[in-house]
Amino acid sequence: MAEGCRTWIFPDGDLPPTGEEGLPLEGHESLIVLNTGDADAHIEIDVYFEDREPETGLKVEVPARRVRCFRIDRPLGDRGFEVPFGQYALRLRSDVPIIAQIGRADVRQPNLAYYTTIGFGQ
């Protein structure tokens, strides 16, 4: 039996700039999805914004018993959507239960900052 939820919400996306050349880490956010089940996960991602209509139905897959990392600063999904820098939110809808989290590497300060957070799942 697969663990997780079929719907995940991440309300606090904030894509940071990549930073100056020569830093040990680029500023970015990543969506990390774990599929512990025996069936491939077919996932639709909806990206919400503060000042425009959402970009909906971006399709990605995570094979059975695998983990995948989707960099938000790179083209996302089957349509290669480019999430703009700044505030956004994500909703994931999967046909099988999955576990999802967001990781952020923020290089806007000298000490850098990296953290991950689990989303709201149901």
N, CA, C and O atoms as a Tinker XYZ file with bonds, in Angstrom:
   488  protein
     1  N      0.830000   -1.189000    0.000000    73     2
     2  CA     0.000000    0.000000    0.000000    64     1     3
     3  C      0.874000    1.252000    0.000000    63     2     4     5
     4  O      1.844000    1.336000    0.753000    81     3
     5  N      0.534000    2.212000   -0.834000    73     3     6
     6  CA     1.309000    3.454000   -0.933000    64     5     7
     7  C      0.943000    4.411000    0.194000    63     6     8     9
     8  O     -0.219000    4.515000    0.588000    81     7
     9  N      1.952000    5.107000    0.705000    73     7    10
    10  CA     1.716000    6.130000    1.715000    64     9    11
    11  C      1.498000    7.469000    1.024000    63    10    12    13
    12  O      1.889000    7.663000   -0.127000    81    11
    13  N      0.865000    8.388000    1.750000    73    11    14
    14  CA     0.741000    9.746000    1.246000    64    13    15
    15  C     -0.680000   10.164000    0.984000    63    14    16    17
    16  O     -1.630000    9.569000    1.493000    81    15
    17  N     -0.811000   11.209000    0.173000    73    15    18
    18  CA    -2.092000   11.821000   -0.176000    64    17    19
    19  C     -2.130000   12.047000   -1.683000    63    18    20    21
    20  O     -1.103000   12.012000   -2.360000    81    19
    21  N     -3.323000   12.276000   -2.184000    73    19    22
    22  CA    -3.480000   12.530000   -3.624000    64    21    23
    23  C     -3.453000   14.016000   -3.980000    63    22    24    25
    24  O     -3.206000   14.377000   -5.131000    81    23
    25  N     -3.708000   14.874000   -2.995000    73    23    26
    26  CA    -3.681000   16.325000   -3.216000    64    25    27
    27  C     -2.711000   16.952000   -2.231000    63    26    28    29
    28  O     -2.733000   16.640000   -1.040000    81    27
    29  N     -1.860000   17.840000   -2.733000    73    27    30
    30  CA    -0.895000   18.567000   -1.898000    64    29    31
    31  C     -0.963000   20.043000   -2.236000    63    30    32    33
    32  O     -1.064000   20.415000   -3.405000    81    31
    33  N     -0.906000   20.896000   -1.197000    73    31    34
    34  CA    -0.931000   22.343000   -1.368000    64    33    35
    35  C      0.325000   22.938000   -0.731000    63    34    36    37
    36  O      0.695000   22.592000    0.391000    81    35
    37  N      0.970000   23.838000   -1.470000    73    35    38
    38  CA     2.126000   24.592000   -0.981000    64    37    39
    39  C      1.828000   26.076000   -1.193000    63    38    40    41
    40  O      2.031000   26.589000   -2.293000    81    39
    41  N      1.346000   26.780000   -0.151000    73    39    42
    42  CA     0.934000   28.167000   -0.349000    64    41    43
    43  C      2.076000   29.174000   -0.346000    63    42    44    45
    44  O      1.870000   30.318000   -0.750000    81    43
    45  N      3.278000   28.788000    0.096000    73    43    46
    46  CA     4.354000   29.760000    0.273000    64    45    47
    47  C      5.521000   29.533000   -0.670000    63    46    48    49
    48  O      6.647000   29.328000   -0.217000    81    47
    49  N      5.273000   29.566000   -1.977000    73    47    50
    50  CA     6.374000   29.548000   -2.927000    64    49    51
    51  C      6.907000   30.957000   -3.096000    63    50    52    53
    52  O      6.131000   31.911000   -3.161000    81    51
    53  N      8.200000   31.096000   -3.165000    73    51    54
    54  CA     8.818000   32.413000   -3.371000    64    53    55
    55  C     10.154000   32.180000   -4.060000    63    54    56    57
    56  O     11.198000   32.113000   -3.411000    81    55
    57  N     10.110000   32.060000   -5.370000    73    55    58
    58  CA    11.300000   31.718000   -6.141000    64    57    59
    59  C     12.354000   32.810000   -6.008000    63    58    60    61
    60  O     12.139000   33.931000   -6.470000    81    59
    61  N     13.506000   32.498000   -5.377000    73    59    62
    62  CA    14.548000   33.507000   -5.209000    64    61    63
    63  C     15.384000   33.647000   -6.476000    63    62    64    65
    64  O     15.402000   32.744000   -7.313000    81    63
    65  N     16.083000   34.787000   -6.622000    73    63    66
    66  CA    17.005000   34.925000   -7.763000    64    65    67
    67  C     18.156000   33.935000   -7.621000    63    66    68    69
    68  O     18.444000   33.459000   -6.524000    81    67
    69  N     18.809000   33.631000   -8.735000    73    67    70
    70  CA    19.876000   32.624000   -8.723000    64    69    71
    71  C     21.104000   33.075000   -7.955000    63    70    72    73
    72  O     21.858000   32.231000   -7.470000    81    71
    73  N     21.331000   34.370000   -7.827000    73    71    74
    74  CA    22.484000   34.868000   -7.079000    64    73    75
    75  C     23.648000   35.211000   -7.982000    63    74    76    77
    76  O     23.568000   35.095000   -9.205000    81    75
    77  N     24.735000   35.637000   -7.354000    73    75    78
    78  CA    25.924000   36.041000   -8.093000    64    77    79
    79  C     26.702000   34.828000   -8.577000    63    78    80    81
    80  O     26.674000   33.769000   -7.949000    81    79
    81  N     27.389000   34.987000   -9.688000    73    79    82
    82  CA    28.242000   33.919000  -10.207000    64    81    83
    83  C     29.354000   33.614000   -9.218000    63    82    84    85
    84  O     29.872000   34.519000   -8.564000    81    83
    85  N     29.721000   32.352000   -9.106000    73    83    86
    86  CA    30.805000   31.950000   -8.230000    64    85    87
    87  C     30.358000   31.498000   -6.855000    63    86    88    89
    88  O     31.174000   30.998000   -6.080000    81    87
    89  N     29.068000   31.663000   -6.525000    73    87    90
    90  CA    28.586000   31.165000   -5.239000    64    89    91
    91  C     28.538000   29.638000   -5.274000    63    90    92    93
    92  O     28.379000   29.053000   -6.345000    81    91
    93  N     28.673000   28.988000   -4.121000    73    91    94
    94  CA    28.668000   27.521000   -4.115000    64    93    95
    95  C     27.309000   26.900000   -4.422000    63    94    96    97
    96  O     27.230000   25.709000   -4.722000    81    95
    97  N     26.243000   27.687000   -4.352000    73    95    98
    98  CA    24.894000   27.170000   -4.559000    64    97    99
    99  C     24.059000   28.219000   -5.266000    63    98   100   101
   100  O     24.120000   29.398000   -4.919000    81    99
   101  N     23.270000   27.801000   -6.265000    73    99   102
   102  CA    22.346000   28.707000   -6.943000    64   101   103
   103  C     21.083000   28.842000   -6.126000    63   102   104   105
   104  O     20.619000   27.868000   -5.534000    81   103
   105  N     20.520000   30.038000   -6.084000    73   103   106
   106  CA    19.213000   30.205000   -5.470000    64   105   107
   107  C     18.173000   29.470000   -6.298000    63   106   108   109
   108  O     18.146000   29.598000   -7.522000    81   107
   109  N     17.310000   28.696000   -5.633000    73   107   110
   110  CA    16.268000   27.951000   -6.337000    64   109   111
   111  C     15.278000   27.366000   -5.346000    63   110   112   113
   112  O     15.502000   27.388000   -4.136000    81   111
   113  N     14.190000   26.849000   -5.869000    73   111   114
   114  CA    13.270000   26.019000   -5.103000    64   113   115
   115  C     13.093000   24.725000   -5.865000    63   114   116   117
   116  O     13.196000   24.684000   -7.091000    81   115
   117  N     12.824000   23.660000   -5.112000    73   115   118
   118  CA    12.601000   22.348000   -5.700000    64   117   119
   119  C     11.356000   21.731000   -5.095000    63   118   120   121
   120  O     11.095000   21.853000   -3.898000    81   119
   121  N     10.598000   21.070000   -5.943000    73   119   122
   122  CA     9.473000   20.262000   -5.510000    64   121   123
   123  C      9.967000   18.824000   -5.491000    63   122   124   125
   124  O     10.399000   18.304000   -6.520000    81   123
   125  N      9.908000   18.172000   -4.325000    73   123   126
   126  CA    10.386000   16.803000   -4.189000    64   125   127
   127  C      9.184000   15.901000   -3.969000    63   126   128   129
   128  O      8.391000   16.130000   -3.056000    81   127
   129  N      9.044000   14.871000   -4.808000    73   127   130
   130  CA     7.889000   13.975000   -4.741000    64   129   131
   131  C      8.375000   12.542000   -4.582000    63   130   132   133
   132  O      9.214000   12.069000   -5.348000    81   131
   133  N      7.836000   11.857000   -3.576000    73   131   134
   134  CA     8.144000   10.451000   -3.319000    64   133   135
   135  C      6.909000    9.618000   -3.621000    63   134   136   137
   136  O      5.817000    9.908000   -3.131000    81   135
   137  N      7.087000    8.587000   -4.427000    73   135   138
   138  CA     6.023000    7.643000   -4.747000    64   137   139
   139  C      6.447000    6.279000   -4.204000    63   138   140   141
   140  O      7.288000    5.613000   -4.807000    81   139
   141  N      5.874000    5.856000   -3.072000    73   139   142
   142  CA     6.231000    4.571000   -2.469000    64   141   143
   143  C      5.389000    3.422000   -3.004000    63   142   144   145
   144  O      5.622000    2.268000   -2.646000    81   143
   145  N      4.422000    3.721000   -3.848000    73   143   146
   146  CA     3.491000    2.711000   -4.331000    64   145   147
   147  C      4.025000    1.883000   -5.487000    63   146   148   149
   148  O      5.147000    2.080000   -5.954000    81   147
   149  N      3.195000    0.953000   -5.936000    73   147   150
   150  CA     3.542000    0.040000   -7.018000    64   149   151
   151  C      3.102000    0.531000   -8.390000    63   150   152   153
   152  O      3.384000   -0.121000   -9.396000    81   151
   153  N      2.414000    1.674000   -8.451000    73   151   154
   154  CA     1.961000    2.241000   -9.727000    64   153   155
   155  C      2.609000    3.609000   -9.927000    63   154   156   157
   156  O      2.832000    4.344000   -8.965000    81   155
   157  N      2.908000    3.943000  -11.178000    73   155   158
   158  CA     3.441000    5.271000  -11.493000    64   157   159
   159  C      2.434000    6.344000  -11.087000    63   158   160   161
   160  O      1.226000    6.145000  -11.209000    81   159
   161  N      2.933000    7.476000  -10.607000    73   159   162
   162  CA     2.082000    8.608000  -10.238000    64   161   163
   163  C      2.010000    9.589000  -11.407000    63   162   164   165
   164  O      3.035000   10.065000  -11.894000    81   163
   165  N      0.804000    9.881000  -11.846000    73   163   166
   166  CA     0.550000   10.884000  -12.873000    64   165   167
   167  C      0.009000   12.100000  -12.141000    63   166   168   169
   168  O     -1.069000   12.048000  -11.548000    81   167
   169  N      0.755000   13.191000  -12.183000    73   167   170
   170  CA     0.483000   14.351000  -11.342000    64   169   171
   171  C      0.215000   15.567000  -12.216000    63   170   172   173
   172  O      0.899000   15.797000  -13.213000    81   171
   173  N     -0.803000   16.347000  -11.822000    73   171   174
   174  CA    -1.055000   17.643000  -12.444000    64   173   175
   175  C     -0.699000   18.718000  -11.433000    63   174   176   177
   176  O     -1.111000   18.657000  -10.275000    81   175
   177  N      0.069000   19.700000  -11.878000    73   175   178
   178  CA     0.499000   20.802000  -11.034000    64   177   179
   179  C     -0.200000   22.074000  -11.495000    63   178   180   181
   180  O     -0.190000   22.409000  -12.679000    81   179
   181  N     -0.811000   22.781000  -10.536000    73   179   182
   182  CA    -1.405000   24.091000  -10.783000    64   181   183
   183  C     -0.552000   25.123000  -10.055000    63   182   184   185
   184  O     -0.240000   24.949000   -8.877000    81   183
   185  N     -0.170000   26.200000  -10.749000    73   183   186
   186  CA     0.659000   27.251000  -10.168000    64   185   187
   187  C     -0.207000   28.500000  -10.025000    63   186   188   189
   188  O     -0.756000   29.002000  -11.006000    81   187
   189  N     -0.322000   28.997000   -8.789000    73   187   190
   190  CA    -1.140000   30.167000   -8.483000    64   189   191
   191  C     -0.257000   31.387000   -8.238000    63   190   192   193
   192  O      0.875000   31.270000   -7.769000    81   191
   193  N     -0.801000   32.562000   -8.567000    73   191   194
   194  CA    -0.056000   33.807000   -8.459000    64   193   195
   195  C     -0.862000   34.861000   -7.722000    63   194   196   197
   196  O     -2.074000   34.732000   -7.553000    81   195
   197  N     -0.177000   35.896000   -7.291000    73   195   198
   198  CA    -0.791000   37.022000   -6.598000    64   197   199
   199  C     -1.576000   37.919000   -7.549000    63   198   200   201
   200  O     -2.597000   38.488000   -7.162000    81   199
   201  N     -1.111000   38.050000   -8.789000    73   199   202
   202  CA    -1.629000   39.091000   -9.667000    64   201   203
   203  C     -2.067000   38.604000  -11.044000    63   202   204   205
   204  O     -2.211000   39.406000  -11.967000    81   203
   205  N     -2.278000   37.299000  -11.193000    73   203   206
   206  CA    -2.737000   36.778000  -12.486000    64   205   207
   207  C     -3.418000   35.438000  -12.286000    63   206   208   209
   208  O     -3.333000   34.841000  -11.213000    81   207
   209  N     -4.087000   34.973000  -13.318000    73   207   210
   210  CA    -4.769000   33.686000  -13.256000    64   209   211
   211  C     -3.744000   32.548000  -13.154000    63   210   212   213
   212  O     -2.615000   32.689000  -13.624000    81   211
   213  N     -4.132000   31.426000  -12.545000    73   211   214
   214  CA    -3.187000   30.308000  -12.389000    64   213   215
   215  C     -2.853000   29.624000  -13.711000    63   214   216   217
   216  O     -3.619000   29.663000  -14.674000    81   215
   217  N     -1.704000   29.008000  -13.718000    73   215   218
   218  CA    -1.293000   28.111000  -14.818000    64   217   219
   219  C     -1.651000   26.716000  -14.328000    63   218   220   221
   220  O     -1.101000   26.253000  -13.328000    81   219
   221  N     -2.560000   26.042000  -15.014000    73   219   222
   222  CA    -3.093000   24.780000  -14.497000    64   221   223
   223  C     -2.759000   23.587000  -15.387000    63   222   224   225
   224  O     -2.501000   23.725000  -16.582000    81   223
   225  N     -2.773000   22.417000  -14.763000    73   223   226
   226  CA    -2.668000   21.160000  -15.497000    64   225   227
   227  C     -1.304000   20.821000  -16.062000    63   226   228   229
   228  O     -1.212000   20.112000  -17.064000    81   227
   229  N     -0.229000   21.316000  -15.434000    73   227   230
   230  CA     1.112000   20.919000  -15.881000    64   229   231
   231  C      1.329000   19.465000  -15.475000    63   230   232   233
   232  O      1.201000   19.127000  -14.299000    81   231
   233  N      1.649000   18.622000  -16.413000    73   231   234
   234  CA     1.741000   17.183000  -16.147000    64   233   235
   235  C      3.183000   16.740000  -15.904000    63   234   236   237
   236  O      4.090000   17.077000  -16.665000    81   235
   237  N      3.374000   15.972000  -14.818000    73   235   238
   238  CA     4.649000   15.329000  -14.507000    64   237   239
   239  C      4.350000   13.909000  -14.051000    63   238   240   241
   240  O      3.214000   13.587000  -13.705000    81   239
   241  N      5.362000   13.071000  -14.053000    73   239   242
   242  CA     5.218000   11.691000  -13.582000    64   241   243
   243  C      6.331000   11.355000  -12.611000    63   242   244   245
   244  O      7.453000   11.848000  -12.726000    81   243
   245  N      5.994000   10.503000  -11.649000    73   243   246
   246  CA     6.987000    9.935000  -10.744000    64   245   247
   247  C      6.787000    8.423000  -10.785000    63   246   248   249
   248  O      5.736000    7.930000  -10.374000    81   247
   249  N      7.778000    7.684000  -11.273000    73   247   250
   250  CA     7.631000    6.231000  -11.372000    64   249   251
   251  C      7.379000    5.582000  -10.007000    63   250   252   253
   252  O      7.690000    6.157000   -8.963000    81   251
   253  N      6.818000    4.388000  -10.039000    73   251   254
   254  CA     6.571000    3.618000   -8.816000    64   253   255
   255  C      7.879000    3.414000   -8.051000    63   254   256   257
   256  O      8.933000    3.158000   -8.633000    81   255
   257  N      7.774000    3.535000   -6.732000    73   255   258
   258  CA     8.908000    3.288000   -5.817000    64   257   259
   259  C     10.109000    4.171000   -6.138000    63   258   260   261
   260  O     11.252000    3.721000   -6.065000    81   259
   261  N      9.847000    5.442000   -6.497000    73   259   262
   262  CA    10.920000    6.370000   -6.854000    64   261   263
   263  C     10.664000    7.742000   -6.239000    63   262   264   265
   264  O      9.552000    8.050000   -5.811000    81   263
   265  N     11.711000    8.553000   -6.202000    73   263   266
   266  CA    11.620000    9.951000   -5.805000    64   265   267
   267  C     12.099000   10.798000   -6.981000    63   266   268   269
   268  O     13.033000   10.418000   -7.688000    81   267
   269  N     11.453000   11.947000   -7.187000    73   267   270
   270  CA    11.876000   12.879000   -8.238000    64   269   271
   271  C     11.903000   14.287000   -7.685000    63   270   272   273
   272  O     11.073000   14.675000   -6.863000    81   271
   273  N     12.873000   15.032000   -8.155000    73   271   274
   274  CA    13.038000   16.426000   -7.765000    64   273   275
   275  C     12.781000   17.289000   -8.998000    63   274   276   277
   276  O     13.413000   17.108000  -10.039000    81   275
   277  N     11.846000   18.229000   -8.869000    73   275   278
   278  CA    11.513000   19.141000   -9.959000    64   277   279
   279  C     11.987000   20.535000   -9.555000    63   278   280   281
   280  O     11.434000   21.133000   -8.633000    81   279
   281  N     13.006000   21.055000  -10.238000    73   279   282
   282  CA    13.499000   22.404000   -9.955000    64   281   283
   283  C     12.482000   23.419000  -10.478000    63   282   284   285
   284  O     12.102000   23.387000  -11.649000    81   283
   285  N     12.051000   24.311000   -9.602000    73   283   286
   286  CA    11.052000   25.302000   -9.971000    64   285   287
   287  C     11.656000   26.421000  -10.823000    63   286   288   289
   288  O     10.926000   27.117000  -11.528000    81   287
   289  N     12.962000   26.601000  -10.767000    73   287   290
   290  CA    13.608000   27.631000  -11.579000    64   289   291
   291  C     13.924000   27.143000  -12.988000    63   290   292   293
   292  O     14.562000   27.858000  -13.760000    81   291
   293  N     13.492000   25.957000  -13.323000    73   291   294
   294  CA    13.677000   25.400000  -14.674000    64   293   295
   295  C     12.303000   25.094000  -15.262000    63   294   296   297
   296  O     11.331000   24.991000  -14.515000    81   295
   297  N     12.199000   24.944000  -16.590000    73   295   298
   298  CA    10.891000   24.655000  -17.184000    64   297   299
   299  C     10.215000   23.457000  -16.507000    63   298   300   301
   300  O     10.835000   22.418000  -16.280000    81   299
   301  N      8.926000   23.634000  -16.192000    73   299   302
   302  CA     8.186000   22.673000  -15.380000    64   301   303
   303  C      7.076000   22.006000  -16.177000    63   302   304   305
   304  O      6.325000   22.666000  -16.895000    81   303
   305  N      6.985000   20.706000  -16.041000    73   303   306
   306  CA     5.871000   19.961000  -16.617000    64   305   307
   307  C      5.974000   19.746000  -18.105000    63   306   308   309
   308  O      6.965000   20.093000  -18.748000    81   307
   309  N      4.902000   19.153000  -18.639000    73   307   310
   310  CA     4.864000   18.782000  -20.054000    64   309   311
   311  C      4.887000   19.987000  -20.986000    63   310   312   313
   312  O      5.263000   19.861000  -22.152000    81   311
   313  N      4.487000   21.160000  -20.481000    73   311   314
   314  CA     4.481000   22.367000  -21.314000    64   313   315
   315  C      5.696000   23.246000  -21.058000    63   314   316   317
   316  O      5.810000   24.321000  -21.647000    81   315
   317  N      6.599000   22.816000  -20.199000    73   315   318
   318  CA     7.812000   23.583000  -19.940000    64   317   319
   319  C      7.534000   24.976000  -19.403000    63   318   320   321
   320  O      8.190000   25.939000  -19.799000    81   319
   321  N      6.557000   25.089000  -18.498000    73   319   322
   322  CA     6.183000   26.390000  -17.947000    64   321   323
   323  C      7.311000   26.947000  -17.084000    63   322   324   325
   324  O      7.892000   26.231000  -16.269000    81   323
   325  N      7.613000   28.228000  -17.272000    73   323   326
   326  CA     8.651000   28.887000  -16.486000    64   325   327
   327  C      8.003000   29.733000  -15.396000    63   326   328   329
   328  O      7.375000   30.754000  -15.677000    81   327
   329  N      8.163000   29.298000  -14.153000    73   327   330
   330  CA     7.614000   30.031000  -13.015000    64   329   331
   331  C      8.429000   31.314000  -12.849000    63   330   332   333
   332  O      9.656000   31.256000  -12.771000    81   331
   333  N      7.762000   32.473000  -12.794000    73   331   334
   334  CA     8.509000   33.728000  -12.640000    64   333   335
   335  C      9.040000   33.879000  -11.206000    63   334   336   337
   336  O      8.515000   33.275000  -10.271000    81   335
   337  N     10.081000   34.688000  -11.055000    73   335   338
   338  CA    10.616000   34.963000   -9.730000    64   337   339
   339  C      9.549000   35.643000   -8.890000    63   338   340   341
   340  O      8.741000   36.418000   -9.401000    81   339
   341  N      9.553000   35.349000   -7.611000    73   339   342
   342  CA     8.606000   35.963000   -6.689000    64   341   343
   343  C      7.589000   34.970000   -6.161000    63   342   344   345
   344  O      7.777000   33.757000   -6.248000    81   343
   345  N      6.511000   35.503000   -5.614000    73   343   346
   346  CA     5.484000   34.735000   -4.892000    64   345   347
   347  C      4.644000   33.860000   -5.823000    63   346   348   349
   348  O      4.210000   34.302000   -6.887000    81   347
   349  N      4.427000   32.627000   -5.409000    73   347   350
   350  CA     3.531000   31.707000   -6.105000    64   349   351
   351  C      3.078000   30.636000   -5.111000    63   350   352   353
   352  O      3.601000   30.560000   -3.999000    81   351
   353  N      2.126000   29.828000   -5.499000    73   351   354
   354  CA     1.669000   28.689000   -4.702000    64   353   355
   355  C      1.445000   27.520000   -5.641000    63   354   356   357
   356  O      1.215000   27.710000   -6.836000    81   355
   357  N      1.511000   26.296000   -5.099000    73   355   358
   358  CA     1.322000   25.091000   -5.907000    64   357   359
   359  C      0.201000   24.227000   -5.359000    63   358   360   361
   360  O     -0.004000   24.140000   -4.148000    81   359
   361  N     -0.523000   23.589000   -6.274000    73   359   362
   362  CA    -1.438000   22.502000   -5.920000    64   361   363
   363  C     -1.063000   21.320000   -6.797000    63   362   364   365
   364  O     -0.977000   21.447000   -8.019000    81   363
   365  N     -0.838000   20.160000   -6.166000    73   363   366
   366  CA    -0.551000   18.923000   -6.882000    64   365   367
   367  C     -1.758000   18.012000   -6.753000    63   366   368   369
   368  O     -2.326000   17.879000   -5.669000    81   367
   369  N     -2.152000   17.385000   -7.852000    73   367   370
   370  CA    -3.223000   16.383000   -7.844000    64   369   371
   371  C     -2.688000   15.138000   -8.527000    63   370   372   373
   372  O     -2.314000   15.166000   -9.700000    81   371
   373  N     -2.658000   14.036000   -7.770000    73   371   374
   374  CA    -2.074000   12.789000   -8.253000    64   373   375
   375  C     -3.135000   11.701000   -8.328000    63   374   376   377
   376  O     -4.103000   11.712000   -7.568000    81   375
   377  N     -2.948000   10.760000   -9.251000    73   375   378
   378  CA    -3.889000    9.647000   -9.356000    64   377   379
   379  C     -3.594000    8.534000   -8.345000    63   378   380   381
   380  O     -4.399000    7.615000   -8.189000    81   379
   381  N     -2.457000    8.605000   -7.664000    73   379   382
   382  CA    -2.114000    7.657000   -6.592000    64   381   383
   383  C     -1.541000    8.461000   -5.418000    63   382   384   385
   384  O     -1.079000    9.583000   -5.623000    81   383
   385  N     -1.558000    7.920000   -4.204000    73   383   386
   386  CA    -0.990000    8.648000   -3.074000    64   385   387
   387  C      0.515000    8.888000   -3.251000    63   386   388   389
   388  O      1.250000    8.010000   -3.702000    81   387
   389  N      0.955000   10.101000   -2.885000    73   387   390
   390  CA     2.357000   10.509000   -2.946000    64   389   391
   391  C      2.679000   11.323000   -1.696000    63   390   392   393
   392  O      1.776000   11.734000   -0.967000    81   391
   393  N      3.957000   11.553000   -1.453000    73   391   394
   394  CA     4.427000   12.460000   -0.414000    64   393   395
   395  C      5.180000   13.574000   -1.127000    63   394   396   397
   396  O      5.967000   13.310000   -2.036000    81   395
   397  N      4.940000   14.833000   -0.717000    73   395   398
   398  CA     5.559000   15.957000   -1.417000    64   397   399
   399  C      6.075000   16.994000   -0.422000    63   398   400   401
   400  O      5.497000   17.206000    0.644000    81   399
   401  N      7.172000   17.627000   -0.801000    73   399   402
   402  CA     7.722000   18.731000   -0.012000    64   401   403
   403  C      8.389000   19.725000   -0.950000    63   402   404   405
   404  O      8.683000   19.424000   -2.107000    81   403
   405  N      8.618000   20.932000   -0.408000    73   403   406
   406  CA     9.316000   22.000000   -1.140000    64   405   407
   407  C     10.626000   22.283000   -0.423000    63   406   408   409
   408  O     10.675000   22.305000    0.807000    81   407
   409  N     11.685000   22.501000   -1.191000    73   407   410
   410  CA    12.959000   22.932000   -0.634000    64   409   411
   411  C     13.351000   24.248000   -1.258000    63   410   412   413
   412  O     13.136000   24.458000   -2.452000    81   411
   413  N     13.930000   25.153000   -0.460000    73   411   414
   414  CA    14.344000   26.462000   -0.967000    64   413   415
   415  C     15.797000   26.720000   -0.588000    63   414   416   417
   416  O     16.180000   26.577000    0.573000    81   415
   417  N     16.596000   27.100000   -1.569000    73   415   418
   418  CA    17.953000   27.594000   -1.341000    64   417   419
   419  C     17.932000   29.071000   -1.677000    63   418   420   421
   420  O     17.802000   29.449000   -2.842000    81   419
   421  N     18.060000   29.909000   -0.653000    73   419   422
   422  CA    17.988000   31.352000   -0.832000    64   421   423
   423  C     19.373000   31.944000   -0.602000    63   422   424   425
   424  O     19.913000   31.862000    0.501000    81   423
   425  N     19.944000   32.540000   -1.642000    73   423   426
   426  CA    21.314000   33.071000   -1.570000    64   425   427
   427  C     21.334000   34.589000   -1.461000    63   426   428   429
   428  O     22.358000   35.214000   -1.737000    81   427
   429  N     20.202000   35.199000   -1.056000    73   427   430
   430  CA    20.129000   36.660000   -0.962000    64   429   431
   431  C     20.855000   37.220000    0.263000    63   430   432   433
   432  O     20.992000   38.436000    0.402000    81   431
   433  N     21.313000   36.350000    1.135000    73   431   434
   434  CA    22.073000   36.803000    2.300000    64   433   435
   435  C     23.414000   36.092000    2.320000    63   434   436   437
   436  O     23.536000   35.022000    1.723000    81   435
   437  N     24.418000   36.637000    2.979000    73   435   438
   438  CA    25.764000   36.048000    2.942000    64   437   439
   439  C     25.843000   34.629000    3.508000    63   438   440   441
   440  O     26.649000   33.829000    3.033000    81   439
   441  N     25.036000   34.303000    4.499000    73   439   442
   442  CA    25.100000   32.975000    5.123000    64   441   443
   443  C     24.315000   31.915000    4.371000    63   442   444   445
   444  O     24.365000   30.743000    4.744000    81   443
   445  N     23.607000   32.281000    3.348000    73   443   446
   446  CA    22.723000   31.386000    2.606000    64   445   447
   447  C     21.614000   30.866000    3.521000    63   446   448   449
   448  O     21.721000   30.978000    4.743000    81   447
   449  N     20.596000   30.322000    2.970000    73   447   450
   450  CA    19.522000   29.708000    3.742000    64   449   451
   451  C     18.963000   28.564000    2.917000    63   450   452   453
   452  O     18.669000   28.728000    1.733000    81   451
   453  N     18.817000   27.411000    3.541000    73   451   454
   454  CA    18.194000   26.273000    2.874000    64   453   455
   455  C     17.220000   25.629000    3.842000    63   454   456   457
   456  O     17.553000   25.361000    4.997000    81   455
   457  N     16.030000   25.388000    3.363000    73   455   458
   458  CA    15.078000   24.681000    4.207000    64   457   459
   459  C     14.115000   23.893000    3.349000    63   458   460   461
   460  O     13.976000   24.148000    2.152000    81   459
   461  N     13.453000   22.935000    3.969000    73   459   462
   462  CA    12.403000   22.184000    3.309000    64   461   463
   463  C     11.160000   22.255000    4.179000    63   462   464   465
   464  O     11.247000   22.426000    5.395000    81   463
   465  N     10.010000   22.121000    3.547000    73   463   466
   466  CA     8.765000   22.095000    4.297000    64   465   467
   467  C      7.788000   21.146000    3.601000    63   466   468   469
   468  O      7.688000   21.114000    2.374000    81   467
   469  N      7.088000   20.392000    4.404000    73   467   470
   470  CA     6.072000   19.489000    3.889000    64   469   471
   471  C      4.828000   20.325000    3.603000    63   470   472   473
   472  O      4.571000   21.309000    4.296000    81   471
   473  N      4.072000   19.949000    2.610000    73   471   474
   474  CA     2.865000   20.687000    2.274000    64   473   475
   475  C      1.660000   20.186000    3.042000    63   474   476   477
   476  O      1.778000   19.303000    3.892000    81   475
   477  N      0.512000   20.746000    2.745000    73   475   478
   478  CA    -0.758000   20.294000    3.285000    64   477   479
   479  C     -1.267000   19.210000    2.356000    63   478   480   481
   480  O     -1.474000   19.455000    1.168000    81   479
   481  N     -1.471000   18.010000    2.888000    73   479   482
   482  CA    -1.917000   16.893000    2.066000    64   481   483
   483  C     -3.290000   16.401000    2.498000    63   482   484   485
   484  O     -3.631000   16.418000    3.680000    81   483
   485  N     -4.069000   15.962000    1.513000    73   483   486
   486  CA    -5.364000   15.339000    1.823000    64   485   487
   487  C     -5.700000   14.300000    0.784000    63   486   488
   488  O     -6.749000   13.662000    0.866000    81   487
